Amino acid sequence: MKITPGMLPEIAIPTRGRADNQLTLEWLLAHDYPKGRISLFVHREEAEEHERWTRWTKGIVAHDAEGMGAIRQAILDHFAVDDQILMLDDDTRRFCTMDAERTSVYSLSQRLRRRASSVRRCGASRLRRTPST
């Protein structure tokens, strides 16, 4: 089965004070993660500074939330209830996971592509979130 970008989760990167240094975004792009699946979530007062990243992302999402709990809730509220979302820190330089037998190390992009393939193959349903009231 061919993995299409729509099978991969949306990547949400909350960021503040790093308009000139988006390590996670740069890593994802260097490893061919589809830019149409990556969004930067920035505080409204820094949105203009982050506009330079627009051409490499799905978009820059401005918010007024303060504190990581409120920012994560703003991210969840932004996406549809049944979207798959992966929130990543903005300063991550490396991702890897190890298989269950601890014999192979996979990059994040390899692991996500394997997961998307197995979810589709098994017909598993997506994780569901309920909208806040």
Backbone hydrogen bonds, N-H to C=O, Kabsch-Sander energy under -0.5 kcal/mol:
donor,donor_aa,acceptor,acceptor_aa,energy
4,T,2,K,-0.5
7,M,4,T,-2.0
8,L,4,T,-0.5
8,L,5,P,-1.5
10,E,84,Q,-2.9
11,I,37,R,-3.8
12,A,10,E,-0.6
12,A,86,L,-2.5
13,I,11,I,-0.5
13,I,39,S,-2.7
15,T,41,F,-2.7
21,N,18,R,-1.6
23,L,21,N,-0.9
23,L,90,D,-0.7
24,T,90,D,-1.4
26,E,22,Q,-2.4
27,W,23,L,-2.4
28,L,24,T,-2.7
29,L,25,L,-2.4
30,A,26,E,-2.2
31,H,27,W,-1.3
32,D,29,L,-1.6
33,Y,28,L,-2.7
37,R,34,P,-2.1
38,I,35,K,-1.4
39,S,11,I,-2.7
40,L,59,G,-2.0
41,F,13,I,-2.5
42,V,40,L,-0.6
42,V,61,V,-2.2
43,H,15,T,-0.6
44,R,63,H,-3.1
46,E,43,H,-2.6
47,A,43,H,-0.6
47,A,44,R,-1.0
50,H,46,E,-1.3
51,E,47,A,-0.6
51,E,48,E,-1.0
52,R,49,E,-0.5
53,W,50,H,-2.3
54,T,51,E,-2.1
56,W,53,W,-1.7
57,T,54,T,-1.5
58,K,38,I,-3.6
59,G,38,I,-0.8
61,V,40,L,-3.3
61,V,59,G,-0.6
62,A,60,I,-0.6
63,H,42,V,-1.9
71,I,67,G,-2.3
72,R,68,M,-2.9
73,Q,69,G,-1.9
74,A,70,A,-2.1
75,I,71,I,-2.1
76,L,72,R,-2.4
77,D,73,Q,-2.6
78,H,74,A,-1.3
79,F,75,I,-1.3
83,D,80,A,-1.6
85,I,83,D,-0.5
86,L,10,E,-2.9
88,L,12,A,-2.2
92,T,89,D,-0.7
97,T,106,Y,-2.1
99,D,104,S,-2.1
102,R,99,D,-2.1
106,Y,97,T,-3.0
108,L,95,F,-0.5
111,R,107,S,-2.5
112,L,108,L,-2.9
113,R,109,S,-2.0
114,R,110,Q,-2.3
115,R,111,R,-2.6
116,A,112,L,-2.7
117,S,113,R,-1.9
118,S,114,R,-2.4
119,V,115,R,-2.7
120,R,116,A,-2.0
121,R,117,S,-2.3
122,C,118,S,-2.2
123,G,119,V,-1.0
124,A,119,V,-1.5
129,R,81,V,-1.1
